Amino acid sequence: MKTIDDYCEDCKKTLKETSYDNKNNCYMVENEIQVIDFDLLKEKYCTDKSDIPGANRAATSADALISRDDKVYFIEFKNGNIKKREHKSKIKSKLRDSVLIYCDITKKDLDFARENVEYILVYNATKNSLGEIQDRISSLGNSKFCHFGLEVLKGIFALDVKTYKVEEFAEYFLKNLNI
């Protein structure tokens, strides 16, 4: 039976590489820390679990995985517009599927995810300008507003769900990880 280390073999990339946007031919972040390319890990997992051609399309996945001590961070980069319902639904599915795959590989249960997993969406604010008023209100209360309806995932598949503009991501998230 394969372990998480077996699956992670050959899936190590930089955060910058996992933030690459094929459609616009650009990186969303420049940070060179090593992470797990969870899209690649998901493909390996699906191929391992099923010999049906195209099985890797059975699940969706977050772009990157960072594990620090007992905390697990799934990071999804979105450079395009995510205002439509189907875009938001797909982003939610990516967390659900990523958590299920991770828990299956590590033999953890959903309680582990509810206590240790954080889902981070990094988005392009220029293409998704809907949150300026919400950001200003939440800054008054010294809290971070979770955009795009992702807060519904909190307590079900993750301990916390956060959304960051690209500019905020390095300043708040990576800084708090001491990276």
Residue frames as a rotation matrix with the C-alpha (Angstrom) as fourth column:
MET 1
0.583 0.813 0.000 0.00
0.813 -0.583 0.000 0.00
0.000 0.000 -1.000 0.00
LYS 2
-0.173 -0.666 0.725 1.38
0.643 -0.634 -0.429 3.41
0.746 0.392 0.538 -1.00
THR 3
-0.008 0.074 -0.997 2.08
0.899 -0.437 -0.039 6.12
-0.439 -0.896 -0.063 1.55
ILE 4
0.900 0.314 -0.304 1.87
0.204 -0.917 -0.343 9.87
-0.386 0.247 -0.889 1.15
ASP 5
0.110 -0.943 -0.315 5.66
-0.425 -0.331 0.843 9.90
-0.899 0.041 -0.437 0.63
ASP 6
-0.442 -0.202 0.874 5.29
0.567 0.692 0.447 7.42
-0.695 0.693 -0.191 -2.24
TYR 7
0.463 0.724 0.511 2.71
0.871 -0.264 -0.414 9.65
-0.165 0.637 -0.753 -3.92
CYS 8
0.841 -0.129 -0.526 4.72
-0.038 -0.983 0.180 12.82
-0.540 -0.131 -0.831 -3.26
GLU 9
-0.193 -0.932 0.306 7.76
0.332 0.232 0.914 11.38
-0.923 0.278 0.265 -5.01
ASP 10
-0.727 -0.214 0.653 8.17
0.684 -0.142 0.716 13.29
-0.061 0.967 0.249 -8.29
CYS 11
0.308 0.895 0.323 5.42
0.853 -0.410 0.322 15.77
0.421 0.176 -0.890 -7.27
LYS 12
0.202 -0.299 -0.933 7.67
0.695 -0.627 0.352 18.35
-0.690 -0.719 0.081 -5.64
LYS 13
0.058 -0.147 0.987 7.66
0.820 -0.558 -0.131 21.73
0.570 0.817 0.088 -7.34
THR 14
-0.934 -0.307 -0.182 7.98
0.357 -0.783 -0.510 25.34
0.014 -0.541 0.841 -6.35
LEU 15
-0.158 0.897 -0.412 4.97
0.522 -0.279 -0.806 27.37
-0.838 -0.342 -0.425 -5.29
LYS 16
-0.312 -0.044 -0.949 5.67
-0.590 -0.774 0.230 29.56
-0.745 0.632 0.216 -8.31
GLU 17
-0.957 -0.106 -0.270 5.41
-0.282 0.560 0.779 26.56
0.069 0.822 -0.566 -10.65
THR 18
-0.649 0.760 -0.039 2.07
0.746 0.625 -0.229 25.47
-0.150 -0.178 -0.973 -9.16
SER 19
-0.063 0.619 -0.783 0.70
0.241 -0.752 -0.614 29.00
-0.968 -0.228 -0.102 -9.64
TYR 20
-0.913 -0.385 -0.133 1.26
-0.034 -0.255 0.966 28.91
-0.406 0.887 0.220 -13.41
ASP 21
0.177 0.972 -0.158 -1.73
-0.168 -0.128 -0.977 29.99
-0.970 0.199 0.141 -15.51
ASN 22
-0.452 -0.354 0.819 -1.62
0.619 0.537 0.573 28.17
-0.642 0.766 -0.024 -18.87
LYS 23
0.419 0.760 0.497 -4.31
0.892 -0.243 -0.381 30.33
-0.168 0.603 -0.780 -20.42
ASN 24
1.000 -0.018 -0.017 -2.50
-0.019 -0.996 -0.086 33.62
-0.015 0.087 -0.996 -19.75
ASN 25
0.484 -0.873 -0.055 1.04
0.559 0.357 -0.748 32.21
0.673 0.332 0.661 -19.81
CYS 26
-0.053 -0.492 0.869 2.03
-0.483 -0.749 -0.453 33.73
0.874 -0.444 -0.198 -16.43
TYR 27
-0.488 -0.153 -0.859 2.82
0.656 0.585 -0.477 32.89
0.576 -0.796 -0.185 -12.82
MET 28
0.567 0.759 0.320 0.60
0.283 -0.545 0.790 34.28
0.774 -0.357 -0.523 -10.08
VAL 29
0.934 -0.342 0.105 3.32
-0.225 -0.332 0.916 34.22
-0.278 -0.879 -0.387 -7.41
GLU 30
0.493 -0.837 -0.239 7.10
-0.537 -0.077 -0.840 34.28
0.685 0.542 -0.487 -7.49
ASN 31
0.337 -0.353 0.873 7.85
-0.896 0.163 0.412 32.36
-0.288 -0.921 -0.262 -4.28
GLU 32
0.005 -0.502 -0.865 10.28
-0.725 0.594 -0.348 29.46
0.688 0.629 -0.361 -4.77
ILE 33
-0.317 -0.104 0.943 9.43
-0.850 0.471 -0.234 27.39
-0.420 -0.876 -0.238 -1.67
GLN 34
-0.888 -0.037 -0.459 9.03
-0.270 0.850 0.453 23.69
0.373 0.526 -0.765 -2.29
VAL 35
-0.176 0.905 0.388 5.46
-0.852 0.057 -0.521 22.37
-0.494 -0.422 0.760 -2.25
ILE 36
-0.644 0.115 0.756 3.61
0.321 0.938 0.130 19.31
-0.695 0.326 -0.641 -3.48
ASP 37
-0.753 0.452 -0.478 1.96
-0.649 -0.386 0.656 19.74
0.112 0.804 0.584 -6.87
PHE 38
-0.517 0.586 0.624 -1.37
-0.282 0.571 -0.771 18.30
-0.808 -0.574 -0.130 -5.77
ASP 39
0.457 0.609 -0.649 -2.76
-0.825 0.018 -0.565 18.22
-0.332 0.793 0.510 -9.31
LEU 40
-0.129 -0.627 -0.768 0.05
-0.782 0.541 -0.310 15.82
0.610 0.561 -0.560 -10.21
LEU 41
-0.897 -0.170 0.409 -0.39
-0.418 0.632 -0.653 13.80
-0.147 -0.756 -0.637 -7.01
LYS 42
-0.007 0.983 0.182 -4.13
-0.599 0.142 -0.788 13.48
-0.801 -0.115 0.588 -7.75
GLU 43
0.414 0.106 -0.904 -3.35
-0.886 0.275 -0.373 12.11
0.209 0.955 0.208 -11.22
LYS 44
-0.613 -0.712 -0.342 -0.98
-0.567 0.698 -0.437 9.53
0.550 -0.074 -0.832 -9.74
TYR 45
-0.726 0.410 0.551 -3.56
-0.431 0.353 -0.831 8.58
-0.535 -0.841 -0.080 -7.12
CYS 46
0.304 0.931 -0.203 -6.41
-0.738 0.095 -0.669 8.16
-0.603 0.353 0.716 -9.63
THR 47
0.194 -0.334 -0.922 -4.23
-0.829 0.447 -0.336 6.15
0.525 0.830 -0.190 -12.00
ASP 48
-0.824 -0.561 0.072 -3.14
-0.488 0.640 -0.594 3.94
0.287 -0.525 -0.801 -9.10
LYS 49
-0.587 0.663 0.465 -6.71
-0.391 0.271 -0.880 3.32
-0.709 -0.698 0.100 -7.93
SER 50
0.527 0.823 0.212 -8.29
-0.114 0.316 -0.942 2.67
-0.842 0.472 0.260 -11.33
ASP 51
-0.580 -0.728 0.365 -7.08
0.263 0.256 0.930 1.20
-0.771 0.636 0.043 -14.59
ILE 52
0.415 0.779 0.470 -9.93
0.812 -0.085 -0.578 2.80
-0.410 0.621 -0.668 -16.51
PRO 53
-0.505 -0.614 0.607 -8.60
0.826 -0.549 0.132 5.27
0.252 0.568 0.784 -19.11
GLY 54
-0.297 0.339 0.893 -9.27
0.045 -0.929 0.368 8.85
0.954 0.150 0.260 -18.03
ALA 55
0.303 0.438 -0.847 -9.75
0.814 0.344 0.469 7.94
0.496 -0.831 -0.252 -14.37
ASN 56
-0.634 -0.623 -0.459 -7.72
0.770 -0.561 -0.303 11.00
-0.069 -0.545 0.835 -13.38
ARG 57
-0.755 0.446 0.480 -10.72
-0.155 -0.833 0.531 13.12
0.637 0.326 0.698 -14.45
ALA 58
-0.004 0.781 -0.625 -12.85
0.625 0.490 0.608 11.49
0.781 -0.388 -0.490 -11.74
ALA 59
0.448 0.075 -0.891 -11.62
0.846 -0.359 0.395 14.00
-0.290 -0.931 -0.224 -9.17
THR 60
0.639 -0.295 0.710 -10.52
0.120 -0.874 -0.471 17.59
0.760 0.386 -0.523 -9.07
SER 61
0.322 -0.591 -0.740 -7.71
0.945 0.251 0.211 18.96
0.061 -0.767 0.639 -6.93
ALA 62
0.881 -0.184 -0.437 -6.10
-0.012 -0.930 0.368 22.00
-0.474 -0.319 -0.821 -5.41
ASP 63
0.780 -0.612 -0.126 -2.93
-0.303 -0.193 -0.933 23.25
0.547 0.767 -0.336 -7.09
ALA 64
-0.254 -0.967 0.014 -0.53
-0.321 0.071 -0.944 22.91
0.912 -0.245 -0.328 -4.15
LEU 65
0.826 0.355 -0.438 -0.12
0.269 0.435 0.859 21.20
0.495 -0.828 0.264 -0.80
ILE 66
-0.235 -0.851 0.470 2.02
-0.434 -0.340 -0.834 22.53
0.870 -0.400 -0.289 2.02
SER 67
0.696 0.386 -0.605 2.38
0.325 0.582 0.745 20.47
0.640 -0.716 0.279 5.18
ARG 68
-0.326 -0.738 0.591 3.85
-0.370 -0.475 -0.798 21.99
0.870 -0.479 -0.118 8.34
ASP 69
-0.847 0.005 0.531 3.79
-0.502 0.316 -0.805 19.94
-0.172 -0.949 -0.265 11.54
ASP 70
-0.617 0.682 0.391 0.17
0.516 0.727 -0.453 18.74
-0.593 -0.077 -0.801 11.79
LYS 71
0.143 0.684 -0.716 -1.24
-0.212 -0.685 -0.697 21.54
-0.967 0.252 0.047 9.60
VAL 72
-0.447 -0.154 0.881 -2.10
0.768 0.438 0.466 20.88
-0.458 0.886 -0.078 5.98
TYR 73
-0.105 0.350 -0.931 -2.64
-0.261 -0.913 -0.314 23.75
-0.960 0.210 0.187 3.55
PHE 74
-0.092 0.157 0.983 -4.28
0.916 0.400 0.022 23.27
-0.390 0.903 -0.181 0.18
ILE 75
-0.322 -0.105 -0.941 -3.72
-0.081 -0.987 0.138 26.23
-0.943 0.121 0.310 -2.13
GLU 76
0.155 0.454 0.877 -5.73
0.917 0.265 -0.299 27.00
-0.368 0.851 -0.376 -5.25
PHE 77
-0.677 -0.416 -0.607 -4.68
0.125 -0.878 0.462 29.74
-0.726 0.237 0.646 -7.69
LYS 78
0.203 0.779 0.593 -7.33
0.904 0.083 -0.419 31.41
-0.376 0.621 -0.688 -9.85
ASN 79
-0.767 -0.568 -0.299 -6.23
0.373 -0.773 0.513 34.04
-0.523 0.282 0.805 -12.32
GLY 80
-0.770 0.522 0.367 -9.54
0.306 -0.203 0.930 34.24
0.560 0.829 -0.003 -14.18
ASN 81
-0.438 0.736 0.517 -13.01
-0.781 -0.596 0.187 35.46
0.446 -0.321 0.835 -13.34
ILE 82
-0.878 0.126 -0.461 -14.70
0.282 0.916 -0.286 33.33
0.386 -0.382 -0.840 -10.68
LYS 83
-0.754 0.640 0.147 -18.02
-0.624 -0.630 -0.463 35.12
-0.204 -0.441 0.874 -10.31
LYS 84
-0.091 0.762 -0.641 -20.11
-0.761 0.363 0.538 32.45
0.643 0.537 0.547 -12.04
ARG 85
0.546 0.447 0.708 -21.79
-0.816 0.473 0.331 29.72
-0.187 -0.759 0.623 -9.99
GLU 86
0.968 -0.158 -0.195 -20.03
0.080 0.930 -0.358 26.90
0.238 0.331 0.913 -11.87
HIS 87
0.091 -0.980 0.175 -16.61
-0.119 -0.185 -0.976 28.42
0.989 0.068 -0.133 -11.17
LYS 88
-0.130 -0.066 0.989 -17.37
-0.954 -0.263 -0.143 28.68
0.269 -0.963 -0.029 -7.45
SER 89
0.811 0.509 0.287 -18.74
-0.563 0.813 0.148 25.14
-0.158 -0.282 0.946 -7.42
LYS 90
0.709 -0.611 -0.352 -15.58
0.150 0.618 -0.772 23.79
0.689 0.494 0.530 -9.04
ILE 91
-0.223 -0.800 0.558 -13.40
-0.491 -0.402 -0.773 25.57
0.842 -0.446 -0.303 -6.47
LYS 92
0.199 0.386 0.901 -15.45
-0.972 0.195 0.132 23.96
-0.125 -0.902 0.414 -3.68
SER 93
0.973 0.185 -0.138 -15.13
-0.212 0.952 -0.222 20.55
0.090 0.245 0.965 -5.34
LYS 94
0.285 -0.947 -0.147 -11.36
-0.163 0.103 -0.981 20.94
0.945 0.303 -0.125 -5.47
LEU 95
-0.350 -0.378 0.857 -11.17
-0.892 -0.144 -0.427 21.18
0.285 -0.914 -0.287 -1.68
ARG 96
0.527 0.645 0.554 -13.57
-0.777 0.630 0.005 18.29
-0.345 -0.433 0.833 -1.12
ASP 97
0.934 -0.164 -0.318 -11.77
-0.065 0.797 -0.601 15.97
0.352 0.582 0.733 -3.54
SER 98
0.030 -0.990 0.141 -8.31
-0.379 -0.141 -0.915 17.02
0.925 -0.026 -0.379 -2.30
VAL 99
-0.169 -0.020 0.985 -9.27
-0.986 0.009 -0.169 16.32
-0.006 -1.000 -0.021 1.32
LEU 100
0.793 0.530 0.300 -10.76
-0.528 0.844 -0.096 12.93
-0.304 -0.082 0.949 0.44
ILE 101
0.707 -0.609 -0.360 -7.66
-0.011 0.500 -0.866 11.92
0.707 0.616 0.347 -1.52
TYR 102
-0.217 -0.829 0.515 -5.29
-0.606 -0.299 -0.737 13.15
0.765 -0.473 -0.438 1.21
CYS 103
0.059 0.317 0.947 -7.27
-0.973 0.229 -0.016 11.41
-0.222 -0.920 0.322 3.96
ASP 104
0.955 0.283 -0.090 -7.41
-0.297 0.913 -0.279 8.16
0.003 0.293 0.956 1.99
ILE 105
0.407 -0.878 -0.251 -3.66
-0.052 0.252 -0.966 8.15
0.912 0.406 0.057 1.38
THR 106
-0.484 -0.672 0.560 -2.72
-0.528 -0.287 -0.799 9.12
0.698 -0.682 -0.217 4.95
LYS 107
-0.329 0.482 -0.812 -5.44
0.569 0.788 0.238 6.96
0.754 -0.384 -0.533 6.57
LYS 108
-0.980 0.117 -0.160 -6.83
0.046 -0.650 -0.758 10.01
-0.193 -0.751 0.632 8.37
ASP 109
-0.230 0.961 0.150 -10.51
0.965 0.245 -0.092 10.76
-0.125 0.124 -0.984 8.80
LEU 110
0.100 0.351 0.931 -12.56
0.569 -0.788 0.236 13.88
0.816 0.506 -0.278 8.13
ASP 111
0.919 0.160 -0.359 -12.20
0.393 -0.423 0.817 14.93
-0.022 -0.892 -0.452 11.76
PHE 112
-0.023 -0.991 -0.134 -8.49
0.817 -0.096 0.569 15.31
-0.577 -0.097 0.811 11.05
ALA 113
-0.436 -0.100 0.895 -9.33
0.781 -0.537 0.320 17.62
0.448 0.838 0.312 8.13
ARG 114
0.564 0.756 0.334 -11.76
0.442 -0.617 0.651 19.65
0.698 -0.220 -0.681 10.24
GLU 115
0.881 -0.262 -0.395 -9.02
0.330 -0.257 0.908 20.17
-0.339 -0.930 -0.140 12.83
ASN 116
0.104 -0.992 -0.070 -5.91
0.363 -0.027 0.931 20.55
-0.926 -0.122 0.358 10.64
VAL 117
-0.317 -0.210 0.925 -6.68
0.941 0.053 0.334 21.53
-0.119 0.976 0.181 7.03
GLU 118
0.006 0.309 -0.951 -6.80
0.021 -0.951 -0.309 25.05
-1.000 -0.018 -0.013 5.69
TYR 119
0.143 0.130 0.981 -7.94
0.967 0.192 -0.166 25.86
-0.210 0.973 -0.098 2.16
ILE 120
-0.179 -0.320 -0.930 -6.43
0.135 -0.945 0.299 28.96
-0.975 -0.072 0.212 0.60
LEU 121
0.488 0.315 0.814 -7.75
0.860 -0.011 -0.511 30.54
-0.152 0.949 -0.276 -2.59
VAL 122
-0.383 -0.628 -0.677 -5.40
0.280 -0.778 0.563 33.06
-0.880 0.026 0.474 -4.21
TYR 123
0.320 0.665 0.675 -7.23
0.882 0.050 -0.469 35.14
-0.346 0.745 -0.570 -6.78
ASN 124
-0.721 -0.479 0.501 -6.70
0.665 -0.682 0.304 37.95
0.196 0.552 0.811 -9.25
ALA 125
-0.307 0.606 -0.734 -8.48
0.561 -0.508 -0.654 41.00
-0.769 -0.613 -0.184 -7.75
THR 126
-0.766 -0.007 -0.643 -8.49
-0.424 -0.747 0.513 42.84
-0.484 0.665 0.568 -11.08
LYS 127
-0.768 0.465 -0.440 -10.71
-0.234 0.435 0.869 40.15
0.596 0.771 -0.225 -12.62
ASN 128
-0.088 0.715 -0.694 -12.78
0.738 0.515 0.437 39.68
0.669 -0.474 -0.572 -9.43
SER 129
-0.793 -0.343 0.503 -13.41
0.062 -0.868 -0.493 43.13
0.606 -0.360 0.710 -8.01
LEU 130
0.126 0.991 -0.047 -16.54
0.143 0.029 0.989 42.18
0.982 -0.131 -0.138 -6.10
GLY 131
0.355 0.075 -0.932 -15.02
0.819 0.456 0.349 42.21
0.451 -0.887 0.100 -2.63
GLU 132
-0.499 -0.660 0.562 -13.75
0.309 -0.741 -0.596 45.73
0.810 -0.124 0.573 -2.01
ILE 133
0.072 0.602 0.795 -16.61
-0.663 -0.567 0.489 46.76
0.745 -0.562 0.358 0.29
GLN 134
0.902 0.250 -0.351 -16.48
0.032 0.773 0.634 43.42
0.430 -0.583 0.690 2.11
ASP 135
0.071 -0.963 -0.261 -12.70
0.761 0.221 -0.610 43.79
0.645 -0.156 0.748 2.54
ARG 136
-0.495 -0.249 0.833 -13.08
-0.155 -0.918 -0.366 47.25
0.855 -0.310 0.415 4.05
ILE 137
0.487 0.754 0.441 -15.78
-0.647 -0.027 0.762 46.10
0.586 -0.657 0.475 6.47
SER 138
0.843 -0.171 -0.509 -13.79
0.364 0.879 0.307 43.06
0.396 -0.444 0.804 7.59
SER 139
-0.194 -0.974 0.121 -10.61
0.548 -0.209 -0.810 45.13
0.814 -0.091 0.574 8.07
LEU 140
-0.084 0.255 0.963 -12.50
-0.603 -0.783 0.155 47.29
0.793 -0.568 0.219 10.57
GLY 141
0.814 0.465 0.348 -13.23
-0.564 0.492 0.663 44.18
0.137 -0.736 0.663 12.61
ASN 142
-0.107 -0.977 0.183 -9.67
-0.970 0.143 0.198 42.91
-0.220 -0.157 -0.963 12.21
SER 143
0.049 0.149 0.988 -10.86
-0.025 0.989 -0.148 39.75
-0.998 -0.018 0.052 10.45
LYS 144
-0.863 -0.385 -0.327 -10.47
-0.358 0.010 0.934 38.34
-0.356 0.923 -0.146 6.95
PHE 145
0.198 0.975 -0.106 -13.59
-0.722 0.071 -0.689 38.03
-0.663 0.213 0.717 4.81
CYS 146
-0.626 -0.316 0.713 -13.92
0.152 0.847 0.509 34.78
-0.765 0.427 -0.482 2.88
HIS 147
-0.328 0.448 -0.832 -15.12
-0.813 -0.582 0.008 35.50
-0.481 0.679 0.555 -0.66
PHE 148
-0.527 0.117 -0.842 -16.98
-0.752 0.399 0.526 33.51
0.397 0.910 -0.122 -3.32
GLY 149
0.499 0.861 0.094 -19.18
-0.788 0.407 0.462 31.53
0.360 -0.304 0.882 -0.90
LEU 150
-0.068 -0.630 -0.774 -16.29
-0.168 0.772 -0.613 29.31
0.984 0.088 -0.158 0.21
GLU 151
-0.559 -0.153 0.815 -17.04
-0.792 -0.194 -0.580 29.83
0.246 -0.969 -0.013 3.91
VAL 152
0.536 0.840 0.081 -19.59
-0.836 0.515 0.192 27.00
0.120 -0.171 0.978 3.68
LEU 153
0.397 -0.473 -0.786 -16.67
-0.088 0.833 -0.546 24.53
0.913 0.286 0.289 3.52
LYS 154
-0.516 -0.613 0.598 -15.45
-0.596 -0.245 -0.765 25.55
0.615 -0.751 -0.239 6.98
GLY 155
-0.338 0.334 0.880 -16.16
-0.841 0.313 -0.442 22.87
-0.423 -0.889 0.175 9.55
ILE 156
0.794 0.604 0.075 -17.19
-0.487 0.704 -0.517 20.35
-0.365 0.374 0.853 6.90
PHE 157
0.854 -0.518 0.043 -13.96
0.416 0.631 -0.655 19.73
0.312 0.577 0.755 5.00
ALA 158
-0.145 -0.948 0.282 -11.53
0.507 -0.316 -0.802 22.14
0.849 0.027 0.527 6.65
LEU 159
-0.186 -0.057 -0.981 -10.68
0.952 -0.258 -0.165 23.97
-0.244 -0.964 0.103 9.83
ASP 160
0.077 0.150 -0.986 -10.49
0.066 -0.987 -0.145 27.25
-0.995 -0.054 -0.086 7.94
VAL 161
0.183 0.022 0.983 -10.97
0.979 0.081 -0.184 28.66
-0.084 0.996 -0.007 4.45
LYS 162
0.102 -0.236 -0.966 -9.30
0.217 -0.943 0.253 31.89
-0.971 -0.236 -0.045 3.37
THR 163
0.618 0.048 0.785 -9.26
0.785 -0.101 -0.612 33.94
0.050 0.994 -0.100 0.21
TYR 164
0.085 -0.686 -0.722 -6.35
0.346 -0.660 0.667 36.21
-0.934 -0.307 0.181 -0.64
LYS 165
0.962 -0.040 -0.269 -5.71
-0.254 -0.489 -0.834 38.62
-0.098 0.871 -0.481 -3.45
VAL 166
0.619 -0.782 -0.068 -2.37
0.544 0.490 -0.681 37.80
0.566 0.385 0.729 -5.06
GLU 167
-0.004 -0.645 0.764 -0.80
-0.196 -0.749 -0.633 40.84
0.981 -0.152 -0.124 -3.38
GLU 168
0.424 0.261 0.867 -2.04
-0.870 -0.149 0.470 39.77
0.252 -0.954 0.164 0.08
PHE 169
0.907 0.061 -0.417 -0.93
-0.038 0.997 0.063 36.16
0.419 -0.042 0.907 -0.17
ALA 170
0.050 -0.975 -0.218 2.81
0.507 0.212 -0.835 36.68
0.860 -0.069 0.505 0.38
GLU 171
-0.377 -0.203 0.904 2.24
-0.439 -0.820 -0.368 39.42
0.815 -0.536 0.220 2.92
TYR 172
0.173 0.571 0.803 -0.11
-0.978 0.002 0.210 37.50
0.118 -0.821 0.559 5.20
PHE 173
0.940 0.340 -0.033 -0.06
-0.335 0.936 0.109 33.80
0.068 -0.091 0.994 4.52
LEU 174
0.529 -0.796 -0.296 3.55
0.360 0.526 -0.771 33.04
0.769 0.301 0.564 3.64
LYS 175
-0.226 -0.584 0.780 4.79
-0.482 -0.628 -0.611 35.43
0.846 -0.514 -0.140 6.31
ASN 176
0.362 0.459 0.812 2.75
-0.932 0.149 0.331 33.58
0.031 -0.876 0.481 8.96
LEU 177
0.986 -0.064 -0.154 4.28
0.049 0.994 -0.100 30.29
0.160 0.091 0.983 7.83
ASN 178
0.530 -0.842 -0.100 7.72
-0.330 -0.313 0.891 31.84
-0.782 -0.439 -0.444 8.37
ILE 179
0.456 -0.327 0.828 8.70
0.792 0.573 -0.211 31.21
-0.405 0.752 0.520 4.76
